[in-house]
Amino acid sequence: MANTKSAIKRIRSSERKRRINQVHRSRARTFVRQTRKLIASGQLEDAEAMALKAASALDKAAQKGVIHQNNAARRKSRLMRQLNQAKQQAA
């Protein structure tokens, strides 16, 4: 347990930041998960639209400092690669 006023305040502020970060992280993960599900089911048009939402959510999470910019770039790259491979197989 924290002993000083500053430590108690840091606990409060850390909890506030954790909840805000959780929203952005969860949102990005949800869009990525939905995109992968659409790719697997073969709904490539819907998957492409969802991939754009996922990329936007990842960029926003990186902008807010929730995840690192390179982490967001890597996830977007992998997602787009999966989408493009699925498109090539469908064609």
PDB file of N, CA, C and O in Angstrom:
ATOM      1  N   MET A   1       0.835  -1.184   0.000  1.00  0.00           N
ATOM      2  CA  MET A   1       0.000   0.000   0.000  1.00  0.00           C
ATOM      3  C   MET A   1       0.875   1.242   0.000  1.00  0.00           C
ATOM      4  O   MET A   1       1.945   1.262   0.610  1.00  0.00           O
ATOM      5  N   ALA A   2       0.424   2.249  -0.672  1.00  0.00           N
ATOM      6  CA  ALA A   2       1.193   3.488  -0.795  1.00  0.00           C
ATOM      7  C   ALA A   2       1.204   4.241   0.534  1.00  0.00           C
ATOM      8  O   ALA A   2       0.219   4.250   1.272  1.00  0.00           O
ATOM      9  N   ASN A   3       2.334   4.866   0.814  1.00  0.00           N
ATOM     10  CA  ASN A   3       2.478   5.585   2.078  1.00  0.00           C
ATOM     11  C   ASN A   3       2.392   7.094   1.914  1.00  0.00           C
ATOM     12  O   ASN A   3       1.944   7.786   2.828  1.00  0.00           O
ATOM     13  N   THR A   4       2.809   7.611   0.780  1.00  0.00           N
ATOM     14  CA  THR A   4       2.869   9.056   0.608  1.00  0.00           C
ATOM     15  C   THR A   4       1.690   9.555  -0.217  1.00  0.00           C
ATOM     16  O   THR A   4       1.049   8.792  -0.940  1.00  0.00           O
ATOM     17  N   LYS A   5       1.416  10.857  -0.093  1.00  0.00           N
ATOM     18  CA  LYS A   5       0.324  11.453  -0.856  1.00  0.00           C
ATOM     19  C   LYS A   5       0.573  11.319  -2.351  1.00  0.00           C
ATOM     20  O   LYS A   5      -0.340  11.037  -3.126  1.00  0.00           O
ATOM     21  N   SER A   6       1.819  11.527  -2.739  1.00  0.00           N
ATOM     22  CA  SER A   6       2.137  11.465  -4.174  1.00  0.00           C
ATOM     23  C   SER A   6       1.951  10.050  -4.712  1.00  0.00           C
ATOM     24  O   SER A   6       1.501   9.873  -5.844  1.00  0.00           O
ATOM     25  N   ALA A   7       2.289   9.051  -3.919  1.00  0.00           N
ATOM     26  CA  ALA A   7       2.120   7.665  -4.363  1.00  0.00           C
ATOM     27  C   ALA A   7       0.640   7.311  -4.483  1.00  0.00           C
ATOM     28  O   ALA A   7       0.234   6.596  -5.399  1.00  0.00           O
ATOM     29  N   ILE A   8      -0.153   7.816  -3.553  1.00  0.00           N
ATOM     30  CA  ILE A   8      -1.600   7.569  -3.605  1.00  0.00           C
ATOM     31  C   ILE A   8      -2.189   8.225  -4.850  1.00  0.00           C
ATOM     32  O   ILE A   8      -3.033   7.640  -5.530  1.00  0.00           O
ATOM     33  N   LYS A   9      -1.738   9.444  -5.143  1.00  0.00           N
ATOM     34  CA  LYS A   9      -2.213  10.138  -6.335  1.00  0.00           C
ATOM     35  C   LYS A   9      -1.793   9.392  -7.599  1.00  0.00           C
ATOM     36  O   LYS A   9      -2.577   9.285  -8.542  1.00  0.00           O
ATOM     37  N   ARG A  10      -0.571   8.878  -7.628  1.00  0.00           N
ATOM     38  CA  ARG A  10      -0.083   8.127  -8.788  1.00  0.00           C
ATOM     39  C   ARG A  10      -0.927   6.873  -9.006  1.00  0.00           C
ATOM     40  O   ARG A  10      -1.178   6.487 -10.148  1.00  0.00           O
ATOM     41  N   ILE A  11      -1.360   6.243  -7.937  1.00  0.00           N
ATOM     42  CA  ILE A  11      -2.221   5.065  -8.067  1.00  0.00           C
ATOM     43  C   ILE A  11      -3.535   5.455  -8.728  1.00  0.00           C
ATOM     44  O   ILE A  11      -4.020   4.760  -9.621  1.00  0.00           O
ATOM     45  N   ARG A  12      -4.113   6.579  -8.281  1.00  0.00           N
ATOM     46  CA  ARG A  12      -5.373   7.041  -8.868  1.00  0.00           C
ATOM     47  C   ARG A  12      -5.197   7.386 -10.341  1.00  0.00           C
ATOM     48  O   ARG A  12      -6.007   6.977 -11.172  1.00  0.00           O
ATOM     49  N   SER A  13      -4.156   8.127 -10.669  1.00  0.00           N
ATOM     50  CA  SER A  13      -3.961   8.554 -12.057  1.00  0.00           C
ATOM     51  C   SER A  13      -3.607   7.362 -12.947  1.00  0.00           C
ATOM     52  O   SER A  13      -4.017   7.308 -14.107  1.00  0.00           O
ATOM     53  N   SER A  14      -2.852   6.416 -12.411  1.00  0.00           N
ATOM     54  CA  SER A  14      -2.505   5.226 -13.193  1.00  0.00           C
ATOM     55  C   SER A  14      -3.746   4.402 -13.518  1.00  0.00           C
ATOM     56  O   SER A  14      -3.869   3.861 -14.617  1.00  0.00           O
ATOM     57  N   GLU A  15      -4.651   4.312 -12.573  1.00  0.00           N
ATOM     58  CA  GLU A  15      -5.888   3.562 -12.802  1.00  0.00           C
ATOM     59  C   GLU A  15      -6.738   4.248 -13.866  1.00  0.00           C
ATOM     60  O   GLU A  15      -7.325   3.581 -14.719  1.00  0.00           O
ATOM     61  N   ARG A  16      -6.806   5.587 -13.820  1.00  0.00           N
ATOM     62  CA  ARG A  16      -7.543   6.340 -14.836  1.00  0.00           C
ATOM     63  C   ARG A  16      -6.952   6.092 -16.221  1.00  0.00           C
ATOM     64  O   ARG A  16      -7.680   5.830 -17.178  1.00  0.00           O
ATOM     65  N   LYS A  17      -5.634   6.177 -16.316  1.00  0.00           N
ATOM     66  CA  LYS A  17      -4.959   5.978 -17.600  1.00  0.00           C
ATOM     67  C   LYS A  17      -5.128   4.540 -18.093  1.00  0.00           C
ATOM     68  O   LYS A  17      -5.286   4.301 -19.290  1.00  0.00           O
ATOM     69  N   ARG A  18      -5.092   3.588 -17.160  1.00  0.00           N
ATOM     70  CA  ARG A  18      -5.244   2.177 -17.533  1.00  0.00           C
ATOM     71  C   ARG A  18      -6.607   1.937 -18.171  1.00  0.00           C
ATOM     72  O   ARG A  18      -6.713   1.222 -19.167  1.00  0.00           O
ATOM     73  N   ARG A  19      -7.647   2.534 -17.597  1.00  0.00           N
ATOM     74  CA  ARG A  19      -8.993   2.350 -18.151  1.00  0.00           C
ATOM     75  C   ARG A  19      -9.126   2.973 -19.541  1.00  0.00           C
ATOM     76  O   ARG A  19      -9.759   2.395 -20.426  1.00  0.00           O
ATOM     77  N   ILE A  20      -8.534   4.142 -19.729  1.00  0.00           N
ATOM     78  CA  ILE A  20      -8.586   4.796 -21.040  1.00  0.00           C
ATOM     79  C   ILE A  20      -7.795   3.979 -22.067  1.00  0.00           C
ATOM     80  O   ILE A  20      -8.255   3.770 -23.189  1.00  0.00           O
ATOM     81  N   ASN A  21      -6.608   3.520 -21.676  1.00  0.00           N
ATOM     82  CA  ASN A  21      -5.791   2.715 -22.574  1.00  0.00           C
ATOM     83  C   ASN A  21      -6.493   1.423 -22.949  1.00  0.00           C
ATOM     84  O   ASN A  21      -6.397   0.964 -24.087  1.00  0.00           O
ATOM     85  N   GLN A  22      -7.199   0.836 -21.991  1.00  0.00           N
ATOM     86  CA  GLN A  22      -7.899  -0.427 -22.226  1.00  0.00           C
ATOM     87  C   GLN A  22      -8.946  -0.264 -23.320  1.00  0.00           C
ATOM     88  O   GLN A  22      -9.148  -1.174 -24.124  1.00  0.00           O
ATOM     89  N   VAL A  23      -9.616   0.890 -23.358  1.00  0.00           N
ATOM     90  CA  VAL A  23     -10.626   1.136 -24.379  1.00  0.00           C
ATOM     91  C   VAL A  23      -9.994   1.107 -25.769  1.00  0.00           C
ATOM     92  O   VAL A  23     -10.502   0.444 -26.673  1.00  0.00           O
ATOM     93  N   HIS A  24      -8.887   1.826 -25.936  1.00  0.00           N
ATOM     94  CA  HIS A  24      -8.239   1.900 -27.245  1.00  0.00           C
ATOM     95  C   HIS A  24      -7.652   0.548 -27.660  1.00  0.00           C
ATOM     96  O   HIS A  24      -7.749   0.152 -28.821  1.00  0.00           O
ATOM     97  N   ARG A  25      -7.047  -0.149 -26.707  1.00  0.00           N
ATOM     98  CA  ARG A  25      -6.454  -1.452 -27.013  1.00  0.00           C
ATOM     99  C   ARG A  25      -7.530  -2.462 -27.398  1.00  0.00           C
ATOM    100  O   ARG A  25      -7.369  -3.212 -28.361  1.00  0.00           O
ATOM    101  N   SER A  26      -8.620  -2.479 -26.649  1.00  0.00           N
ATOM    102  CA  SER A  26      -9.706  -3.419 -26.911  1.00  0.00           C
ATOM    103  C   SER A  26     -10.355  -3.136 -28.261  1.00  0.00           C
ATOM    104  O   SER A  26     -10.675  -4.060 -29.008  1.00  0.00           O
ATOM    105  N   ARG A  27     -10.548  -1.859 -28.569  1.00  0.00           N
ATOM    106  CA  ARG A  27     -11.158  -1.476 -29.837  1.00  0.00           C
ATOM    107  C   ARG A  27     -10.318  -1.954 -31.015  1.00  0.00           C
ATOM    108  O   ARG A  27     -10.851  -2.487 -31.988  1.00  0.00           O
ATOM    109  N   ALA A  28      -9.010  -1.762 -30.925  1.00  0.00           N
ATOM    110  CA  ALA A  28      -8.117  -2.196 -31.997  1.00  0.00           C
ATOM    111  C   ALA A  28      -8.147  -3.717 -32.146  1.00  0.00           C
ATOM    112  O   ALA A  28      -8.222  -4.239 -33.258  1.00  0.00           O
ATOM    113  N   ARG A  29      -8.089  -4.414 -31.026  1.00  0.00           N
ATOM    114  CA  ARG A  29      -8.099  -5.878 -31.072  1.00  0.00           C
ATOM    115  C   ARG A  29      -9.402  -6.408 -31.663  1.00  0.00           C
ATOM    116  O   ARG A  29      -9.398  -7.374 -32.425  1.00  0.00           O
ATOM    117  N   THR A  30     -10.512  -5.772 -31.309  1.00  0.00           N
ATOM    118  CA  THR A  30     -11.813  -6.207 -31.810  1.00  0.00           C
ATOM    119  C   THR A  30     -11.880  -6.085 -33.326  1.00  0.00           C
ATOM    120  O   THR A  30     -12.314  -7.014 -34.007  1.00  0.00           O
ATOM    121  N   PHE A  31     -11.451  -4.936 -33.859  1.00  0.00           N
ATOM    122  CA  PHE A  31     -11.490  -4.739 -35.303  1.00  0.00           C
ATOM    123  C   PHE A  31     -10.562  -5.717 -36.023  1.00  0.00           C
ATOM    124  O   PHE A  31     -10.911  -6.232 -37.085  1.00  0.00           O
ATOM    125  N   VAL A  32      -9.396  -5.972 -35.459  1.00  0.00           N
ATOM    126  CA  VAL A  32      -8.465  -6.923 -36.074  1.00  0.00           C
ATOM    127  C   VAL A  32      -9.076  -8.322 -36.075  1.00  0.00           C
ATOM    128  O   VAL A  32      -9.006  -9.041 -37.072  1.00  0.00           O
ATOM    129  N   ARG A  33      -9.671  -8.695 -34.956  1.00  0.00           N
ATOM    130  CA  ARG A  33     -10.297 -10.017 -34.840  1.00  0.00           C
ATOM    131  C   ARG A  33     -11.441 -10.170 -35.846  1.00  0.00           C
ATOM    132  O   ARG A  33     -11.564 -11.210 -36.493  1.00  0.00           O
ATOM    133  N   GLN A  34     -12.269  -9.143 -35.977  1.00  0.00           N
ATOM    134  CA  GLN A  34     -13.389  -9.200 -36.918  1.00  0.00           C
ATOM    135  C   GLN A  34     -12.892  -9.273 -38.356  1.00  0.00           C
ATOM    136  O   GLN A  34     -13.481  -9.968 -39.184  1.00  0.00           O
ATOM    137  N   THR A  35     -11.813  -8.561 -38.652  1.00  0.00           N
ATOM    138  CA  THR A  35     -11.248  -8.601 -40.000  1.00  0.00           C
ATOM    139  C   THR A  35     -10.760 -10.001 -40.329  1.00  0.00           C
ATOM    140  O   THR A  35     -11.032 -10.520 -41.412  1.00  0.00           O
ATOM    141  N   ARG A  36     -10.043 -10.610 -39.404  1.00  0.00           N
ATOM    142  CA  ARG A  36      -9.531 -11.967 -39.640  1.00  0.00           C
ATOM    143  C   ARG A  36     -10.659 -12.960 -39.807  1.00  0.00           C
ATOM    144  O   ARG A  36     -10.563 -13.891 -40.606  1.00  0.00           O
ATOM    145  N   LYS A  37     -11.730 -12.763 -39.054  1.00  0.00           N
ATOM    146  CA  LYS A  37     -12.887 -13.655 -39.158  1.00  0.00           C
ATOM    147  C   LYS A  37     -13.536 -13.526 -40.538  1.00  0.00           C
ATOM    148  O   LYS A  37     -13.918 -14.528 -41.141  1.00  0.00           O
ATOM    149  N   LEU A  38     -13.658 -12.299 -41.033  1.00  0.00           N
ATOM    150  CA  LEU A  38     -14.236 -12.075 -42.356  1.00  0.00           C
ATOM    151  C   LEU A  38     -13.344 -12.644 -43.454  1.00  0.00           C
ATOM    152  O   LEU A  38     -13.843 -13.194 -44.436  1.00  0.00           O
ATOM    153  N   ILE A  39     -12.031 -12.514 -43.294  1.00  0.00           N
ATOM    154  CA  ILE A  39     -11.094 -13.078 -44.279  1.00  0.00           C
ATOM    155  C   ILE A  39     -11.248 -14.594 -44.318  1.00  0.00           C
ATOM    156  O   ILE A  39     -11.289 -15.193 -45.392  1.00  0.00           O
ATOM    157  N   ALA A  40     -11.334 -15.204 -43.151  1.00  0.00           N
ATOM    158  CA  ALA A  40     -11.456 -16.661 -43.081  1.00  0.00           C
ATOM    159  C   ALA A  40     -12.763 -17.155 -43.698  1.00  0.00           C
ATOM    160  O   ALA A  40     -12.807 -18.229 -44.297  1.00  0.00           O
ATOM    161  N   SER A  41     -13.828 -16.363 -43.548  1.00  0.00           N
ATOM    162  CA  SER A  41     -15.119 -16.784 -44.092  1.00  0.00           C
ATOM    163  C   SER A  41     -15.268 -16.447 -45.574  1.00  0.00           C
ATOM    164  O   SER A  41     -16.241 -16.855 -46.208  1.00  0.00           O
ATOM    165  N   GLY A  42     -14.299 -15.698 -46.132  1.00  0.00           N
ATOM    166  CA  GLY A  42     -14.318 -15.407 -47.559  1.00  0.00           C
ATOM    167  C   GLY A  42     -15.081 -14.156 -47.951  1.00  0.00           C
ATOM    168  O   GLY A  42     -15.287 -13.919 -49.141  1.00  0.00           O
ATOM    169  N   GLN A  43     -15.498 -13.363 -47.010  1.00  0.00           N
ATOM    170  CA  GLN A  43     -16.209 -12.109 -47.286  1.00  0.00           C
ATOM    171  C   GLN A  43     -15.183 -10.987 -47.439  1.00  0.00           C
ATOM    172  O   GLN A  43     -14.985 -10.182 -46.528  1.00  0.00           O
ATOM    173  N   LEU A  44     -14.541 -10.948 -48.592  1.00  0.00           N
ATOM    174  CA  LEU A  44     -13.383 -10.078 -48.764  1.00  0.00           C
ATOM    175  C   LEU A  44     -13.740  -8.600 -48.864  1.00  0.00           C
ATOM    176  O   LEU A  44     -12.950  -7.755 -48.443  1.00  0.00           O
ATOM    177  N   GLU A  45     -14.900  -8.269 -49.405  1.00  0.00           N
ATOM    178  CA  GLU A  45     -15.288  -6.852 -49.494  1.00  0.00           C
ATOM    179  C   GLU A  45     -15.516  -6.279 -48.095  1.00  0.00           C
ATOM    180  O   GLU A  45     -15.057  -5.184 -47.769  1.00  0.00           O
ATOM    181  N   ASP A  46     -16.236  -7.047 -47.282  1.00  0.00           N
ATOM    182  CA  ASP A  46     -16.470  -6.613 -45.900  1.00  0.00           C
ATOM    183  C   ASP A  46     -15.166  -6.601 -45.109  1.00  0.00           C
ATOM    184  O   ASP A  46     -14.945  -5.736 -44.262  1.00  0.00           O
ATOM    185  N   ALA A  47     -14.311  -7.571 -45.402  1.00  0.00           N
ATOM    186  CA  ALA A  47     -13.026  -7.641 -44.707  1.00  0.00           C
ATOM    187  C   ALA A  47     -12.154  -6.441 -45.035  1.00  0.00           C
ATOM    188  O   ALA A  47     -11.421  -5.943 -44.180  1.00  0.00           O
ATOM    189  N   GLU A  48     -12.238  -5.978 -46.282  1.00  0.00           N
ATOM    190  CA  GLU A  48     -11.439  -4.813 -46.672  1.00  0.00           C
ATOM    191  C   GLU A  48     -11.903  -3.559 -45.926  1.00  0.00           C
ATOM    192  O   GLU A  48     -11.080  -2.766 -45.469  1.00  0.00           O
ATOM    193  N   ALA A  49     -13.207  -3.385 -45.805  1.00  0.00           N
ATOM    194  CA  ALA A  49     -13.744  -2.241 -45.060  1.00  0.00           C
ATOM    195  C   ALA A  49     -13.370  -2.331 -43.580  1.00  0.00           C
ATOM    196  O   ALA A  49     -13.024  -1.329 -42.954  1.00  0.00           O
ATOM    197  N   MET A  50     -13.444  -3.531 -43.040  1.00  0.00           N
ATOM    198  CA  MET A  50     -13.104  -3.721 -41.629  1.00  0.00           C
ATOM    199  C   MET A  50     -11.606  -3.541 -41.399  1.00  0.00           C
ATOM    200  O   MET A  50     -11.193  -3.091 -40.331  1.00  0.00           O
ATOM    201  N   ALA A  51     -10.786  -3.891 -42.398  1.00  0.00           N
ATOM    202  CA  ALA A  51      -9.341  -3.711 -42.282  1.00  0.00           C
ATOM    203  C   ALA A  51      -8.988  -2.232 -42.181  1.00  0.00           C
ATOM    204  O   ALA A  51      -8.064  -1.857 -41.459  1.00  0.00           O
ATOM    205  N   LEU A  52      -9.722  -1.397 -42.902  1.00  0.00           N
ATOM    206  CA  LEU A  52      -9.488   0.043 -42.801  1.00  0.00           C
ATOM    207  C   LEU A  52      -9.837   0.561 -41.407  1.00  0.00           C
ATOM    208  O   LEU A  52      -9.138   1.417 -40.865  1.00  0.00           O
ATOM    209  N   LYS A  53     -10.916   0.041 -40.832  1.00  0.00           N
ATOM    210  CA  LYS A  53     -11.287   0.425 -39.466  1.00  0.00           C
ATOM    211  C   LYS A  53     -10.226  -0.053 -38.470  1.00  0.00           C
ATOM    212  O   LYS A  53      -9.874   0.657 -37.528  1.00  0.00           O
ATOM    213  N   ALA A  54      -9.726  -1.270 -38.699  1.00  0.00           N
ATOM    214  CA  ALA A  54      -8.701  -1.816 -37.820  1.00  0.00           C
ATOM    215  C   ALA A  54      -7.423  -0.982 -37.893  1.00  0.00           C
ATOM    216  O   ALA A  54      -6.801  -0.695 -36.870  1.00  0.00           O
ATOM    217  N   ALA A  55      -7.038  -0.597 -39.106  1.00  0.00           N
ATOM    218  CA  ALA A  55      -5.836   0.225 -39.276  1.00  0.00           C
ATOM    219  C   ALA A  55      -6.004   1.566 -38.580  1.00  0.00           C
ATOM    220  O   ALA A  55      -5.074   2.071 -37.951  1.00  0.00           O
ATOM    221  N   SER A  56      -7.187   2.135 -38.697  1.00  0.00           N
ATOM    222  CA  SER A  56      -7.467   3.416 -38.040  1.00  0.00           C
ATOM    223  C   SER A  56      -7.392   3.278 -36.525  1.00  0.00           C
ATOM    224  O   SER A  56      -6.819   4.132 -35.849  1.00  0.00           O
ATOM    225  N   ALA A  57      -7.964   2.211 -35.995  1.00  0.00           N
ATOM    226  CA  ALA A  57      -7.951   1.988 -34.547  1.00  0.00           C
ATOM    227  C   ALA A  57      -6.533   1.750 -34.048  1.00  0.00           C
ATOM    228  O   ALA A  57      -6.161   2.230 -32.977  1.00  0.00           O
ATOM    229  N   LEU A  58      -5.739   1.010 -34.820  1.00  0.00           N
ATOM    230  CA  LEU A  58      -4.348   0.776 -34.436  1.00  0.00           C
ATOM    231  C   LEU A  58      -3.545   2.072 -34.461  1.00  0.00           C
ATOM    232  O   LEU A  58      -2.731   2.325 -33.573  1.00  0.00           O
ATOM    233  N   ASP A  59      -3.782   2.893 -35.489  1.00  0.00           N
ATOM    234  CA  ASP A  59      -3.087   4.179 -35.564  1.00  0.00           C
ATOM    235  C   ASP A  59      -3.466   5.078 -34.387  1.00  0.00           C
ATOM    236  O   ASP A  59      -2.613   5.757 -33.816  1.00  0.00           O
ATOM    237  N   LYS A  60      -4.732   5.075 -34.036  1.00  0.00           N
ATOM    238  CA  LYS A  60      -5.181   5.907 -32.922  1.00  0.00           C
ATOM    239  C   LYS A  60      -4.568   5.418 -31.612  1.00  0.00           C
ATOM    240  O   LYS A  60      -4.162   6.227 -30.777  1.00  0.00           O
ATOM    241  N   ALA A  61      -4.500   4.100 -31.429  1.00  0.00           N
ATOM    242  CA  ALA A  61      -3.887   3.547 -30.217  1.00  0.00           C
ATOM    243  C   ALA A  61      -2.409   3.923 -30.146  1.00  0.00           C
ATOM    244  O   ALA A  61      -1.892   4.228 -29.071  1.00  0.00           O
ATOM    245  N   ALA A  62      -1.733   3.900 -31.290  1.00  0.00           N
ATOM    246  CA  ALA A  62      -0.325   4.282 -31.323  1.00  0.00           C
ATOM    247  C   ALA A  62      -0.168   5.773 -31.050  1.00  0.00           C
ATOM    248  O   ALA A  62       0.758   6.191 -30.355  1.00  0.00           O
ATOM    249  N   GLN A  63      -1.067   6.563 -31.594  1.00  0.00           N
ATOM    250  CA  GLN A  63      -1.024   8.014 -31.393  1.00  0.00           C
ATOM    251  C   GLN A  63      -1.214   8.368 -29.919  1.00  0.00           C
ATOM    252  O   GLN A  63      -0.589   9.299 -29.410  1.00  0.00           O
ATOM    253  N   LYS A  64      -2.082   7.618 -29.238  1.00  0.00           N
ATOM    254  CA  LYS A  64      -2.347   7.871 -27.823  1.00  0.00           C
ATOM    255  C   LYS A  64      -1.248   7.317 -26.923  1.00  0.00           C
ATOM    256  O   LYS A  64      -1.215   7.611 -25.729  1.00  0.00           O
ATOM    257  N   GLY A  65      -0.345   6.512 -27.495  1.00  0.00           N
ATOM    258  CA  GLY A  65       0.733   5.941 -26.698  1.00  0.00           C
ATOM    259  C   GLY A  65       0.366   4.634 -26.031  1.00  0.00           C
ATOM    260  O   GLY A  65       1.088   4.158 -25.155  1.00  0.00           O
ATOM    261  N   VAL A  66      -0.756   4.045 -26.436  1.00  0.00           N
ATOM    262  CA  VAL A  66      -1.192   2.777 -25.838  1.00  0.00           C
ATOM    263  C   VAL A  66      -0.305   1.642 -26.331  1.00  0.00           C
ATOM    264  O   VAL A  66       0.104   0.777 -25.556  1.00  0.00           O
ATOM    265  N   ILE A  67      -0.011   1.655 -27.633  1.00  0.00           N
ATOM    266  CA  ILE A  67       0.935   0.701 -28.201  1.00  0.00           C
ATOM    267  C   ILE A  67       1.997   1.498 -28.959  1.00  0.00           C
ATOM    268  O   ILE A  67       1.788   2.662 -29.301  1.00  0.00           O
ATOM    269  N   HIS A  68       3.112   0.870 -29.210  1.00  0.00           N
ATOM    270  CA  HIS A  68       4.204   1.530 -29.928  1.00  0.00           C
ATOM    271  C   HIS A  68       3.851   1.656 -31.408  1.00  0.00           C
ATOM    272  O   HIS A  68       3.117   0.833 -31.954  1.00  0.00           O
ATOM    273  N   GLN A  69       4.378   2.685 -32.041  1.00  0.00           N
ATOM    274  CA  GLN A  69       4.086   2.920 -33.456  1.00  0.00           C
ATOM    275  C   GLN A  69       4.533   1.746 -34.322  1.00  0.00           C
ATOM    276  O   GLN A  69       3.837   1.375 -35.267  1.00  0.00           O
ATOM    277  N   ASN A  70       5.673   1.168 -34.013  1.00  0.00           N
ATOM    278  CA  ASN A  70       6.159   0.028 -34.795  1.00  0.00           C
ATOM    279  C   ASN A  70       5.248  -1.190 -34.606  1.00  0.00           C
ATOM    280  O   ASN A  70       5.052  -1.975 -35.533  1.00  0.00           O
ATOM    281  N   ASN A  71       4.697  -1.337 -33.399  1.00  0.00           N
ATOM    282  CA  ASN A  71       3.767  -2.426 -33.119  1.00  0.00           C
ATOM    283  C   ASN A  71       2.518  -2.273 -33.983  1.00  0.00           C
ATOM    284  O   ASN A  71       2.044  -3.242 -34.575  1.00  0.00           O
ATOM    285  N   ALA A  72       1.989  -1.057 -34.052  1.00  0.00           N
ATOM    286  CA  ALA A  72       0.806  -0.800 -34.882  1.00  0.00           C
ATOM    287  C   ALA A  72       1.121  -1.057 -36.352  1.00  0.00           C
ATOM    288  O   ALA A  72       0.317  -1.660 -37.061  1.00  0.00           O
ATOM    289  N   ALA A  73       2.275  -0.608 -36.811  1.00  0.00           N
ATOM    290  CA  ALA A  73       2.662  -0.796 -38.210  1.00  0.00           C
ATOM    291  C   ALA A  73       2.803  -2.285 -38.534  1.00  0.00           C
ATOM    292  O   ALA A  73       2.391  -2.733 -39.604  1.00  0.00           O
ATOM    293  N   ARG A  74       3.375  -3.034 -37.622  1.00  0.00           N
ATOM    294  CA  ARG A  74       3.552  -4.474 -37.837  1.00  0.00           C
ATOM    295  C   ARG A  74       2.205  -5.179 -37.916  1.00  0.00           C
ATOM    296  O   ARG A  74       1.997  -6.026 -38.785  1.00  0.00           O
ATOM    297  N   ARG A  75       1.296  -4.839 -37.020  1.00  0.00           N
ATOM    298  CA  ARG A  75      -0.029  -5.470 -37.032  1.00  0.00           C
ATOM    299  C   ARG A  75      -0.800  -5.129 -38.305  1.00  0.00           C
ATOM    300  O   ARG A  75      -1.455  -5.991 -38.891  1.00  0.00           O
ATOM    301  N   LYS A  76      -0.719  -3.867 -38.730  1.00  0.00           N
ATOM    302  CA  LYS A  76      -1.400  -3.469 -39.965  1.00  0.00           C
ATOM    303  C   LYS A  76      -0.805  -4.207 -41.154  1.00  0.00           C
ATOM    304  O   LYS A  76      -1.533  -4.656 -42.040  1.00  0.00           O
ATOM    305  N   SER A  77       0.505  -4.330 -41.176  1.00  0.00           N
ATOM    306  CA  SER A  77       1.177  -5.005 -42.284  1.00  0.00           C
ATOM    307  C   SER A  77       0.743  -6.465 -42.376  1.00  0.00           C
ATOM    308  O   SER A  77       0.452  -6.962 -43.465  1.00  0.00           O
ATOM    309  N   ARG A  78       0.700  -7.144 -41.250  1.00  0.00           N
ATOM    310  CA  ARG A  78       0.300  -8.558 -41.236  1.00  0.00           C
ATOM    311  C   ARG A  78      -1.157  -8.724 -41.672  1.00  0.00           C
ATOM    312  O   ARG A  78      -1.501  -9.657 -42.398  1.00  0.00           O
ATOM    313  N   LEU A  79      -2.000  -7.804 -41.215  1.00  0.00           N
ATOM    314  CA  LEU A  79      -3.411  -7.870 -41.555  1.00  0.00           C
ATOM    315  C   LEU A  79      -3.623  -7.658 -43.051  1.00  0.00           C
ATOM    316  O   LEU A  79      -4.375  -8.396 -43.688  1.00  0.00           O
ATOM    317  N   MET A  80      -2.961  -6.651 -43.606  1.00  0.00           N
ATOM    318  CA  MET A  80      -3.101  -6.372 -45.032  1.00  0.00           C
ATOM    319  C   MET A  80      -2.510  -7.493 -45.879  1.00  0.00           C
ATOM    320  O   MET A  80      -3.019  -7.801 -46.957  1.00  0.00           O
ATOM    321  N   ARG A  81      -1.437  -8.096 -45.387  1.00  0.00           N
ATOM    322  CA  ARG A  81      -0.843  -9.215 -46.117  1.00  0.00           C
ATOM    323  C   ARG A  81      -1.816 -10.383 -46.166  1.00  0.00           C
ATOM    324  O   ARG A  81      -1.964 -11.021 -47.208  1.00  0.00           O
ATOM    325  N   GLN A  82      -2.478 -10.668 -45.056  1.00  0.00           N
ATOM    326  CA  GLN A  82      -3.482 -11.743 -45.023  1.00  0.00           C
ATOM    327  C   GLN A  82      -4.627 -11.451 -45.993  1.00  0.00           C
ATOM    328  O   GLN A  82      -5.091 -12.337 -46.711  1.00  0.00           O
ATOM    329  N   LEU A  83      -5.067 -10.208 -46.002  1.00  0.00           N
ATOM    330  CA  LEU A  83      -6.162  -9.807 -46.873  1.00  0.00           C
ATOM    331  C   LEU A  83      -5.753  -9.947 -48.336  1.00  0.00           C
ATOM    332  O   LEU A  83      -6.521 -10.470 -49.143  1.00  0.00           O
ATOM    333  N   ASN A  84      -4.581  -9.495 -48.678  1.00  0.00           N
ATOM    334  CA  ASN A  84      -4.114  -9.566 -50.079  1.00  0.00           C
ATOM    335  C   ASN A  84      -3.900 -11.008 -50.532  1.00  0.00           C
ATOM    336  O   ASN A  84      -4.177 -11.346 -51.683  1.00  0.00           O
ATOM    337  N   GLN A  85      -3.409 -11.857 -49.634  1.00  0.00           N
ATOM    338  CA  GLN A  85      -3.241 -13.282 -49.976  1.00  0.00           C
ATOM    339  C   GLN A  85      -4.591 -13.927 -50.219  1.00  0.00           C
ATOM    340  O   GLN A  85      -4.739 -14.740 -51.132  1.00  0.00           O
ATOM    341  N   ALA A  86      -5.576 -13.570 -49.408  1.00  0.00           N
ATOM    342  CA  ALA A  86      -6.918 -14.125 -49.588  1.00  0.00           C
ATOM    343  C   ALA A  86      -7.508 -13.664 -50.926  1.00  0.00           C
ATOM    344  O   ALA A  86      -8.177 -14.435 -51.613  1.00  0.00           O
ATOM    345  N   LYS A  87      -7.258 -12.415 -51.284  1.00  0.00           N
ATOM    346  CA  LYS A  87      -7.750 -11.899 -52.566  1.00  0.00           C
ATOM    347  C   LYS A  87      -7.102 -12.640 -53.739  1.00  0.00           C
ATOM    348  O   LYS A  87      -7.777 -12.971 -54.713  1.00  0.00           O
ATOM    349  N   GLN A  88      -5.811 -12.897 -53.647  1.00  0.00           N
ATOM    350  CA  GLN A  88      -5.107 -13.609 -54.721  1.00  0.00           C
ATOM    351  C   GLN A  88      -5.630 -15.041 -54.860  1.00  0.00           C
ATOM    352  O   GLN A  88      -5.781 -15.545 -55.973  1.00  0.00           O
ATOM    353  N   GLN A  89      -5.901 -15.680 -53.750  1.00  0.00           N
ATOM    354  CA  GLN A  89      -6.406 -17.053 -53.813  1.00  0.00           C
ATOM    355  C   GLN A  89      -7.821 -17.084 -54.400  1.00  0.00           C
ATOM    356  O   GLN A  89      -8.195 -18.028 -55.096  1.00  0.00           O
ATOM    357  N   ALA A  90      -8.594 -16.042 -54.110  1.00  0.00           N
ATOM    358  CA  ALA A  90      -9.962 -15.989 -54.615  1.00  0.00           C
ATOM    359  C   ALA A  90      -9.978 -15.721 -56.124  1.00  0.00           C
ATOM    360  O   ALA A  90     -10.887 -16.151 -56.833  1.00  0.00           O
ATOM    361  N   ALA A  91      -8.968 -15.010 -56.594  1.00  0.00           N
ATOM    362  CA  ALA A  91      -8.950 -14.641 -58.025  1.00  0.00           C
ATOM    363  C   ALA A  91      -8.433 -15.744 -58.912  1.00  0.00           C
ATOM    364  O   ALA A  91      -8.363 -15.575 -60.129  1.00  0.00           O
TER     365      ALA A  91
END
